Amino acid sequence: MKKKLDLKDRGRHLLVIMVIVCIGLMLGALTAPQMVAPVRSAAGYVVTPFQNGINSVGSWLAKQLSGFRDVKKLNEENETLKKEIDELSQKNNELVQNQSELARLEELYQIDKKYSSYPKLAAEVISKEPGNWYNRFVVNRGTKDGIKVDMNVLGQGGLVGIVTNVGENWAEVRAIIDDESNISAMAANTSEPCVVTGNLLLMDSGKIDFGGLKDSDNQVTEGTSIVTSNISDKYLTGLLIGYVSEISLDSNNLTKSGTLIPAANFRNLREVLIITELKATKEDES
């Protein structure tokens, strides 16, 4: 009990002493400011570096926060730019496709004008045999559209082939480059007959064969146009097949043979024109 009282007394005494000291310091500051200066100076040495440290840390944190905000903003802008680039790429691809389609249709239009005397029907290629070339393919026109076997088919540039099989809404075409193709043809400038045969192996170099040409006056040279002959039993007269790329005299010294560069593009056929008139019908009408 006595110990508890002693502790309380000591606490009271300490409190009284602290109050007296504080009052004394306050009076001293009012009456003699120069006495407080050393205390302020000492406090400055301790507090100022601490304040500077806090300010530095605050500035660093502010910069980091600003950096995080900038990074977030840059990421958002980057995502926006990626979307815009994707949209522009898609639009560019569409424009390229549209330009390619327009070019193909323009070529078909020119072919249509060139052979304006023949009635025609446009068709799209829907399938082909495996391989690099469109030597046999199927189009989306058939008997319901009036398509018949042996109708001639044109493409960008010139003659493509002939219809060999027909269904209600499809038709199979054998191209002039196919190994089984054999066409009675003639030189456009002399009307001398020859035979054009398909050759898929040779087609890898962009050419097909021709032979049996009589050209004693040497009028058929590189670049001469070869067209379908009037004596052909299935092909209408005057359809452009291709251009002479090589020509030489045969061993019999009577005829010449060589290679042609086909007028049509057989690596990428998308649309064709089917002449809806048979050679036999045309001759009967004549």
BALUMNU-655443 format. One record per residue: x, y, z of N, C-alpha, C in turn; residue in three letters. Coordinates in pm, whole numbers, always signed. Each point is the difference from the previous one (the first is absolute). Layout:
N
     n_xx     n_yy     n_zz    ca_xx    ca_yy    ca_zz     c_xx     c_yy     c_zz   residuo
        X        Y        Z        X        Y        Z        X        Y        Z       ALA
...
// end
This chain:
286
     n_xx     n_yy     n_zz    ca_xx    ca_yy    ca_zz     c_xx     c_yy     c_zz   residuo
      +83     -120       +0      -83     +120       +0      +86     +125       +0       MET
     +104       -9      +83      +92     +112      +12      +74      +25     -131       LYS
      +34     -115      -68      +71      +13     -127      -86      +69     -103       LYS
     -128      -30       -6      -90      +64      -96       -8     +148      +24       LYS
       -4      +41     +126       -7     +142      +32     +127      +71      -42       LEU
     +116      -69      +19     +127      +62      -39       +4      +23     -151       ASP
      -53      -94      -78       +1      +15     -146      -87     +116      -43       LEU
     -117      +14      +61      -88     +111      -32      +67     +133      +32       LYS
      +68       +6     +114      +66     +124      +40     +110      +36     -100       ASP
      +78     -101      -37     +107      +25      -96      -57      +52     -133       ARG
     -113      -56      -44      -62      +45     -124      -44     +144       +8       GLY
      -56      +37     +117      -45     +138      +19     +119      +94       -4       ARG
     +108      -42      +70     +119      +84       +5      +57      +22     -141       HIS
       +4     -110      -81      +55       +9     -136      -84      +92      -86       LEU
     -129       -9      +13      -90      +84      -77      +19     +147      +34       LEU
      +15      +27     +131      +18     +138      +45     +130      +57      -56       VAL
     +107      -85       +1     +129      +45      -48       -8      +33     -149       ILE
      -67      -85      -79      -11      +22     -145      -78     +126      -29       MET
     -104      +24      +75      -79     +123      -20      +85     +121      +27       VAL
      +78       -6     +109      +86     +114      +35     +101      +24     -111       ILE
      +62     -111      -53     +100      +15     -106      -63      +64     -124       VAL
     -119      -46      -38      -66      +55     -118      -30     +147      +17       CYS
      -48      +35     +120      -32     +141      +24     +127      +82       -7       ILE
     +107      -58      +55     +126      +73       -2      +50      +21     -142       GLY
      -12     -101      -82      +43      +14     -139      -84     +104      -74       LEU
     -130       +0      +25      -86      +97      -64      +37     +142      +41       MET
      +26      +18     +131      +38     +133      +47     +134      +41      -56       LEU
      +90     -101       -9     +132      +31      -55       -9      +41     -145       GLY
      -90      -67      -76      -13      +33     -142      -54     +140      -19       ALA
      -86      +43      +95      -58     +133      -10      +99     +107      +42       LEU
      +75      -28     +106      +89     +101      +56     +137       -4      -62       THR
      +46     -117      -44     +137      -12      -56       -2      -96     -119       ALA
      -41      +48     -119       -7      -87     -119     +133      -62      -34       PRO
     +111      +71      +35     +130      -55      -35      +29     -130      +74       GLN
      -68      -24     +110      +22     -125      +74      -63     -119      -72       MET
     -105      +27      -78      -70     -108      -71      +68      -35     -132       VAL
      +78      +90      -53      +63      -19     -131      +82     -127       -8       ALA
      +83      -30     +103      +75     -126       -8      -90     -122      -10       PRO
     -111       +8      +73      -93     -114       -6      -57      -15     -140       VAL
      -41     +117      -61      -53       -4     -136     +104      -52     -100       ARG
     +125      +46      +20     +106      -42      -90      +23     -150       +9       SER
       +0      -49     +124      +19     -144      +19     -115      -77      -63       ALA
     -120      +50      +20     -116      -67      -59       +8       +2     -152       ALA
      +53     +112      -57      +13      +10     -144      +91     -106      -58       GLY
     +111      -25      +74      +94     -102      -47      -64     -138       -4       TYR
      -93      -23      +90      -65     -132       +8     -120       -9      -93       VAL
      -84     +105       +2     -128       -6      -71      +15      +22     -150       VAL
      +88      +95      -40      +11      +36     -143      +39     -118      -89       THR
     +105      -75      +35      +31     -117      -85     -116      -99       -8       PRO
      -70      -14     +113     -114      -92       +1     -109      +49      -96       PHE
      -25     +133       +4      -99      +57      -91      +43      -15     -146       GLN
     +130      +24      -25      +51      -15     -137      -17     -144      -49       ASN
      +28      -92      +89      -17     -142      -37     -144      -32      -33       GLY
      -91      +53      +83     -142      -25      -26      -41      +63     -133       ILE
      +50     +123      -28      -32      +66     -127      +53      -80     -120       ASN
     +124      -54      +15      +59      -79     -109      -82     -126      -27       SER
      -36      -67     +110      -82     -120      -15     -134      +33      -64       VAL
      -58     +112      +42     -128      +41      -58      +11      +31     -148       GLY
     +110      +69      -37      +21      +32     -142      +19     -128      -82       SER
      +77      -94      +57      +24     -126      -71     -130      -78      -21       TRP
      -80       -5     +109     -129      -69      -10      -91      +67     -102       LEU
       +3     +134       -3      -83      +73      -97      +42      -31     -142       ALA
     +136       -7      -21      +49      -33     -135      -39     -141      -40       LYS
      +12      -95      +96      -37     -138      -31     -148      -11      -35       GLN
      -83      +69      +77     -143       -2      -27      -30      +60     -137       LEU
      +69     +112      -31      -18      +61     -131      +46      -94     -111       SER
     +113      -71      +27      +50      -96     -100     -100     -112      -23       GLY
      -57      -52     +107     -100     -106      -13     -119      +48      -82       PHE
      -41     +123      +26     -112      +57      -76      +36      +13     -148       ARG
     +126      +43      -28      +44      +13     -139       +4     -134      -70       ASP
      +52     -103      +71       +7     -135      -57     -140      -52      -31       VAL
      -91      +20      +92     -138      -44      -22      -61      +70     -121       LYS
      +28     +133       -9      -53      +77     -113      +60      -49     -132       LYS
     +133      -26       +1      +67      -50     -120      -54     -137      -42       LEU
      -25      -87      +98      -56     -132      -31     -138      +13      -63       ASN
      -80      +91      +55     -133      +21      -57       +9      +53     -142       GLU
      +92      +98      -21      +19      +55     -134      +53     -106      -96       GLU
      +90      -87      +51      +55     -107      -83     -108      -97      -44       ASN
      -90      -36      +91     -110      -89      -35      -92      +65     -104       GLU
      -23     +129      +17      -83      +72      -97      +65       +1     -138       THR
     +133      +24       -3      +72       +1     -127       -1     -138      -65       LEU
      +14     -105      +80       -5     -136      -55     -134      -28      -67       LYS
     -107      +42      +65     -133      -20      -58      -13      +78     -131       LYS
      +51     +124       +1       -8      +81     -122      +82      -63     -112       GLU
     +119      -53      +34      +85      -65     -100      -68     -124      -56       ILE
      -63      -79      +87      -72     -120      -46     -114      +38      -94       ASP
      -73     +105      +37     -110      +46      -86      +51      +48     -135       GLU
     +110      +77       +3      +58      +50     -125      +54     -114      -86       LEU
      +62     -101      +65      +51     -116      -75     -114      -75      -67       SER
     -111      -16      +74     -115      -69      -58      -56      +77     -118       GLN
      -11     +132      +17      -51      +83     -109      +94       -6     -121       LYS
     +131       +0      +27      +98       -7     -109      -12     -132      -75       ASN
      -16     -110      +76      -17     -130      -64     -125       -3      -87       ASN
     -107      +60      +51     -124       +5      -77      +19      +82     -128       GLU
      +74     +111      +12      +25      +82     -119      +84      -75     -103       LEU
     +101      -74      +48      +85      -78      -92      -84     -106      -70       VAL
      -86      -69      +77      -86     -102      -60      -96      +62     -100       GLN
      -56     +115      +37      -93      +67      -92      +70      +43     -128       ASN
     +124      +50      +14      +74      +41     -119      +33     -119      -88       GLN
      +36     -112      +65      +31     -122      -77     -124      -51      -72       SER
     -113       +1      +71     -125      -44      -63      -40      +93     -114       GLU
      +19     +129      +22      -34      +97     -104      +86      -21     -125       LEU
     +130      -29      +22      +90      -25     -113      -43     -123      -78       ALA
      -38     -106      +73      -44     -124      -67     -128      +25      -80       ARG
      -95      +70      +62     -126      +27      -69      +20      +91     -121       LEU
      +97      +91      +10      +30      +87     -113      +54      -83     -117       GLU
      +85      -98      +31      +54      -86     -105     -110      -85      -63       GLU
      -90      -50      +84     -114      -76      -54      -88      +89      -89       LEU
      -16     +125      +43      -80      +93      -79      +63      +23     -137       TYR
     +134      +10       -1      +69      +19     -127      -15     -122      -91       GLN
       +5     -119      +61      -20     -124      -77     -143       -4      -54       ILE
      -94      +40      +83     -140       +2      -42      -18      +93     -120       ASP
      +64     +117       +4       -8      +94     -112      +67      -56     -125       LYS
     +115      -67      +23      +76      -53     -114      -80     -103      -77       LYS
      -74      -82      +72      -81     -104      -65     -149      +30      +21       TYR
      -35     +122      -33     -138      +47      +25     -104      -74      -84       SER
      +43      -64     -108      -96      -70      -86      -47     -132      +62       SER
      +69      -46     +105      -39     -125      +64      -78      +29     +128       TYR
     -113      -69      +20      -73      +16     +127      +78      -69     +113       PRO
       +1      +61     +117      +81      -54     +109      -74       +6     +133       LYS
      +49      -81      +93      -55       -2     +136     +117       -5      +98       LEU
       +0      +91      +96     +108       +2      +99      -18     -111     +102       ALA
     +112      -55      +47       -3     -107      +99     +119      +14      +93       ALA
      -16      -52     +122     +108       +3      +98      +58     -140      +16       GLU
     +132       -7      +16      +66     -128      +26      -23      -36     +146       VAL
      -52     -121      +24      -32      -40     +138      +88     -115      +50       ILE
      +71      -69      -90      +92     -105      +44      +95      -35     -114       SER
     +108      -68      +33      +99      -40      -99      +68     -129      +44       LYS
      +68      -64      -94      +79     -117      +34     +126      +43      +75       GLU
      +58      -90      +82     +122      +36      +72     +113      +37      -97       PRO
      +86      +87      +44     +112      +41      -84       +9     +151      -11       GLY
     +106      +46      -67      +25     +144      -13      -89      +66     -104       ASN
      -47      -79      -97      -67      +58     -116     -148      -35       -4       TRP
      -76      +89      -64     -142      -24      -21      -18      -76     -132       TYR
      +47     -124       -1      -13      -79     -123     -138      -66      -10       ASN
      -62      -28     +113     -139      -48       +6      -66      +66     +120       ARG
     -116      +61      -22      -67      +70     +109     -151       -1      -21       PHE
      -72      +41     +103     -147       -1       -2      -51     +142      +21       VAL
     -102      +38      -76      -61     +132      +14     -144      -15      +50       VAL
      -58     +112      +45     -132       -3      +63     -115      +23      -98       ASN
      +13      -50     -121     -108       +7      -99      -24     -140      -54       ARG
     -128      -28      -34      -33     -133      -48     -115       -1      -99       GLY
      -66     -113       -7     -108      -17      -98     -114      +99      +22       THR
      -24      +34     +126     -108      +96      +27      +32     +139      -58       LYS
     +127      +25      -29      +42     +126      -61      +20      -13     -150       ASP
      -28     -120      -54      +16      -21     -143     +138      -46      -42       GLY
      +85      -38      +97     +136      -44      -31       -3     -143      -55       ILE
      +81      -24     -106       +6     -132      -63     +146      -41      -19       LYS
      +19     -131      -15     +133      -54      -28      +52      +59     -133       VAL
     +129      +27       -6      +71      +53     -116      -15     +151      -18       ASP
      -63      +67      +95       -2     +146       -7     +138      +54      +35       MET
      +44     +101      -74     +133      +58      +19       +0      +94     +121       ASN
     +117       +5      +68      +14      +81     +122     +114     +100      -18       VAL
      -29     +126      +29     +100     +106       -7      +37      +49     +139       LEU
     +122      +51      +12      +44      +59     +126      +77     +127      -28       GLY
      +66      +54     +105      +79     +120      -19     +110      -26     -102       GLN
       -8      +64     -115     +103      -14     -102      -43      -73     -124       GLY
      -77     -107      +17      -38      -78     -118      -67     -131      +34       GLY
      +21     -101      -87      -66     -130      +14      +54      -74     +123       LEU
      -94      -53      +79      +36      -77     +120      -16     -149      -24       VAL
     -114      -40      -59      -24     -143      -19     -137      -28      -56       GLY
      -50     -119      +35     -127      -45      -55      -76      -78     +107       ILE
     -133      +10       -2      -83      -72      +97       -1     -149      -37       VAL
      +29      -85      +99       +5     -145      -25     -108      -77      +73       THR
      -59      +59     +103     -104      -69      +77      -89     +104      +66       ASN
     -131      -28       +9      -94      +99      +52     -100      -64      +95       VAL
      -28      +72     +109     -107      -36      +92     -103     +110       +2       GLY
      -95      -10      +89     -107     +100       +3      +53     +140      +32       GLU
      +93       +8      +97      +51     +132      +39     +152       +5       +2       ASN
      +64      -85      -80     +146       +1      -10      +43      -51     -137       TRP
     +123      +34      -34      +57      -48     -126     +150      -18      +18       ALA
      +52     -109      -55     +143      -28       +7      +68      +49     -129       GLU
     +115      +63      +18      +73      +57     -114     +138      -65       -9       VAL
      +38      -40     -122     +136      -47      -25      +76     +114      -67       ARG
     +108      +43      +61      +76     +113      -53      +89      -43     -116       ALA
      +42      +97      -79      +84      -29     -117     +140      -45      +40       ILE
      +37      +19     +128     +132      -42      +46       +1     -145      +47       ILE
     -118      -62      +12       -8     -138      +48      +66      -95     -100       ASP
      +56     -109      +52      +70      -97      -87      -91      -61     -105       ASP
     -131       -4      +26      -94      -60      -95      -55     +102     -100       GLU
      +40     +124      +13      -52     +104      -90      +73       -5     -134       SER
      -80      +10     -108      +54       -2     -136      -88      +90      -86       ASN
      +56     +110      -51      -81     +102      -67      +50      +23     -142       ILE
      -94       +1      -93      +33      +43     -137      +10     +151       +0       SER
     +118      +50      -35      +26     +144       +9      +60      +51     -131       ALA
      +34     +128       -1      +63      +59     -118      +73     +127      +41       MET
      +97      +38      -82      +69     +127      +22      -93     +113      -42       ALA
      -12     +101      +84      -94     +109      -27      +38      +79     -124       ALA
     +129      +10      -32      +42      +85     -112       +1      -73     -135       ASN
       +4     -134       +4       +6      -74     -127     -114      -98      -19       THR
      -73      -29     +109     -107     -100       +0      +51     -141      -29       SER
     +132      -21       +6      +55     -135      -18      -34      -84     +123       GLU
      -54     -122      -20      -43      -82     +113     +116      -62      +78       PRO
      -29      -26     +125      +94      -71      +87      -81      -67     +110       CYS
      +67      -73      +87      -68      -69     +110      +64      +44     +132       VAL
      -84      +44      +94      +48      +42     +133      -36     -110      +99       VAL
      +99      -47      +73      -22     -108      +97      +42      +45     +139       THR
      -79      -41      +99      +32      +33     +139     +119      -80      +50       GLY
      +70      +57      +95     +117      -67      +57      +25      +58     +139       ASN
      -48      -70     +104      +11      +54     +135     +145      +10      +47       LEU
      +85      -92      -43     +141       +9      +37      +64     +124      -59       LEU
      -32      +26     -126      +54     +118      -66      -63     +128      +57       LEU
     -123      -14      +50      -71     +116      +53      +70      +57     +123       MET
      +81      -80      +67      +75      +51     +115      +95     +112      -42       ASP
      +35       +4     -128      +81     +110      -52      -86     +101      -73       SER
     -135      -15      +13      -94      +97      -58      -28      -18     -147       GLY
      +16     -125      -53      -17      -20     -143      -79     -128      -28       LYS
      -51      -10     -124      -60     -122      -52      +54      -22     -142       ILE
      -29     -118      -54      +57      -37     -131      -90      +36     -117       ASP
      +61      +19     -114      -74       +2     -127      +89      -67     -105       PHE
      -63      -50     -105      +76      -69     -105      -81      -12     -128       GLY
      +66      -55     -106      -66      -20     -128      -29     +126      -77       GLY
      +74     +108      +27      -24     +128      -67      +82       +8     -129       LEU
      -67      +34     -108      +69      +25     -127      +27     +150      -10       LYS
     +126      +33      -14      +39     +142       -1     +121      +16      -90       ASP
      -19      -27     -127     +112       +4      -95      +53     +142      -19       SER
      -83      +98      +22      +42     +139      -19      +57      +63     +128       ASP
       +5      -79     +107      +56      +46     +129      -72     +125      +53       ASN
     -131       -1      -12      -78     +113      +48      -41      -15     +147       GLN
       +8     -122      +50      -34      -24     +141     +129      +10      +81       VAL
       +3      +94      +88     +119      +24      +82      -39      +13     +147       THR
      +97      +25      +83      -26      +18     +143      -98     +117      +19       GLU
     -105      -25      +75     -102     +101      +26     -122      -10      -88       GLY
       +4      -86     -103     -116      -17      -88     -117      -61      +78       THR
     -120      +52      -22     -119      -52      +67      -46     -131      -64       SER
      -36      -95      +84      -59     -127      -45     -143       -4      +49       ILE
      -95      -25      -91     -143       +1      +33      -64     -131      -42       VAL
     -123      -20      +46      -72     -121      -38      -33       +3     -150       THR
       +4     -118      -61      -17       -9     -146     -146      -17      -39       SER
      -29      +38     -121     -136      -17      -53      -32     -147      -24       ASN
     +103      -86       -5      -25     -143      -25      -16      -79     +130       ILE
      +10      +67     +114      -20      -69     +127     -145      -44      +12       SER
      -21     -122      +50     -137      -51      +10      -71      +45     +127       ASP
      +74      +50     +102      -62      +39     +126      +25     +146      +38       LYS
     +113      +54      -44      +35     +137      +40      -44     +100     -107       TYR
      -64     +106      +45      -42     +108      -90     +122      +68      -61       LEU
      -17      +60     -114     +112      +54      -77      +53     +131      +58       THR
     +134      +12       +0      +64     +128      +31      +20      +32     +146       GLY
      -15      -98      +90      +22      +26     +142     +151       -5      +28       LEU
      +52     +101      +67     +143       +9      +26      +44     -109      +98       LEU
      +99      -79      -42      +56     -105      +85     +126      +49      +70       ILE
      +92      +59      -77     +125      +47      +59      +92      +60     -103       GLY
     +126      +18      +41      +99      +65      -85     +123      -89      -14       TYR
      +54       -5     -120     +117      -82      -27     +118      +51      +83       VAL
      +62      -93      +74     +120      +36      +77     +126      -62      -60       SER
      -16     -118      -63     +112      -67      -67      -54      -71     -123       GLU
      +77       -3     -105      -42      -69     -123     +124      -53      -72       ILE
      -12     -120      -55     +114      -60      -72      -52      -94     -108       SER
      +84      -26      -98      -36      -88     -112       +9     -145      +45       LEU
     -101      -77      -37       -1     -143      +34     +101      -76      -86       ASP
      +27     -122      +39      +97      -84      -72      -44      -33     -142       SER
     -133      +10      -28      -49      -28     -135      +21     +118      -96       ASN
      +46     +112      +56      +25     +122      -79     -125      +56      -67       ASN
     -117      -43      +47     -126      +47      -58      -83      +81     +100       LEU
       +4      -41     +123      -83      +65     +102      +88      +55     +112       THR
      -63      +83      +83      +69      +58     +115      -77      -30     +128       LYS
      +71       +2     +108      -60      -20     +131      +71      +90     +101       SER
      -59       +8     +117      +60      +86     +102      -89       +9     +123       GLY
       +8     +110      +68      -78      +20     +122      -76     +132       -6       THR
     -108       +3      +78      -83     +120      +12       -4      +44     +146       LEU
      -15     +128      +21      -35      +54     +132     -150      +24       -2       ILE
      -78      -75      +79     -146      +18       -1      -41     +143      +32       PRO
     -106      +45      -64      -48     +137      +24      -68      +13     +135       ALA
      -67     -108      +45      -72       +3     +127      +93      -36     +116       ALA
      -39      +40     +119      +76      -30     +121      -57     -125      +65       ASN
      +75     -111       -1      -49     -126      +53      +48      -29     +141       PHE
      +64      +97      +61      +44      -21     +139     -105      +51      +98       ARG
      -81      +95      -43      -99      +57      +92     -124      +41      -76       ASN
      -87      -95      -25     -128      +28      -68     -109      +20     +105       LEU
      -69     +110       -9     -109      +27      +94     -135       +9      -71       ARG
       -1      +71     -113     -121      +15      -79      +29      -35     -146       GLU
     -100      -53      -70      +13      -32     -142     -127      +41      -74       VAL
       +9       -1     -132     -117      +23      -85      -23     -125      -84       LEU
     -121      -52       +6      -35     -118      -80      -77      +47     -123       ILE
      +51      -33     -117      -72      +34     -124     -116      -99      -14       ILE
     -120      +52       +5     -119      -86       +2      -46      -34     -142       THR
      +95      -38      -81      -29      -36     -139      +98     -109      -40       GLU
      -49     -108      -55      +86     -110      -42      +51      +20     -141       LEU
     +117      -55      -29      +57      +12     -134      -93      -61     -104       LYS
      -57     -115      +32      -90      -67      -95     -122      +86      -29       ALA
      -56      +62     +106     -118      +87      -16      +37     +122      -85       THR
     +116      +58      +22      +44     +116      -73      +13      -33     -150       LYS
      +55     -119      -29      +17      -39     -141     -134      -26      -67       GLU
      -94      -60      +77     -134      -26      -56      -69     +131      -34       ASP
      +16     +100      +88      -64     +130      -24      +64      +68     -122       GLU
     +131      -21      -17      +68      +60     -116      -45      -64     -129       SER
// end
